[in-house]
Amino acid sequence: MAVTRHVTRRLASAVATTATIAMTLSACGGTDSPGSAGGASVAANGSTAIAVGNGPFLSNVDLHLSSSKGYFAEAGLTADIKVLTAGSNAVPQLLNNSMQFAAVDVSTAITAVAQHLPIEVVAPNTVGSSGKVGYAGVVVSPQSGITSPAGLVGKTVAVNQINGTAMVLTKAALAKDGVDWTKVKFTEVAPPQLLPTLTAGRSDGAVLGEPGVTAAVSQKMTYLLNLEQNTVPGAVTFVYITSKAYASKNPEVVKSFASAVLKGHVYANAHPNEVRTLALASTEIPAELLAKVTLPTFGEKAVEAQEIDTWIALLEQYGGFDKSKAPTAAAVLGQ
C-alpha cells in the first residue's frame, strides 16, 4: 500500500491508523484471545512457523525472496507470507498472535508505541531513496505550469492523508529547498484517486509512489521532487514489527527473522532484475510498468535509534505530533 506503495495506500496517517487499531482492539476485547500469549508454533518439518504480513506492493518482494532463496529455512523458519490490505490490520493480528511479524510505516510504529500499544520494531523493510528520482515523489501536471518545487507555492497538492507521512515528508522536503511550505495547499484524496485527480486537473500536484510515478510520467506528467532525498535518505521508512509478548518469549526467533530478512535485502538490492521477476507474482503490477519502475531500496542493517529520532522530529515539526507524548527511540526498538 492501488497504484502506490510508499506514500499513498500504505502511508496512511499514523494517528488515524493507530486510532483504528485502538478501536479494533476494544471491539475484540483487547488482547485476551487464545493466541495472545506469544508462543511460537512448530511447522511440520520441525522448524518454527511464522506468519508475516506485508502489502501487495513492491516492498513485499523481500519476504518472497528470502523464502525462495532459502534464507528463512537456513534460519530455522517456515514463513507464511500474508497480504495486508491495510496497515491498521497489522497490530491487532500481532497482539493476538495470529501473525508474528508485519510491515508498517515508521510513523505508525512510533505512534503505536506512544499510545502504549505493546509492539516493537525488529527489522527494516525499506529505506529512503537518495537519488534525484526516488521510489515516490511529487508529480505535477503539465497544465499546472510548475517546473520547480518553488512553483508549488499557492498551488494544491493531493495526498492520501492530511498530516500523514506523505504530507509530512512533502513539507520537510520543501523546507530543505527553501520553499515556504505553509503557502502550499494540501487536499486529501483516496489513494486510488490520486492519479485521476491529477489527470483531471483537480489538483496541481500529487504525492505518488511506484508504480504510480511511472504511470503518471507515461501520461506526460512531470516528476518534480523526491520526498526522501533530502529528508530521510538511507533512513528506514517501513519496518517490521512484532508484539512485545512474542519478542519476550521468542527472542531467538526474532533474531533469526531479522537475520533472514537482512540477508534477503542485501541480495535484493544487488539483483534488481530478480526483484522485478518476483514482483510479477507477488504484486498486481503489469509487466510493462514493472520494467520501468524505480525499485524500493531495502534496509541492509538493523534499525538504529538515530533513524527513529529523525522520524519523531519530523512528525513533531510537520505532522502535529505531540512532543510531550513522543516515545523514546529505545522504546520503539524494544530496548
Order of alpha helices (4+ residues) and beta strands (2+ residues): alpha-beta-beta-alpha-alpha-beta-alpha-beta-alpha-beta-beta-beta-beta-alpha-beta-alpha-beta-alpha-beta-beta-alpha-alpha-alpha-alpha-beta-alpha-alpha
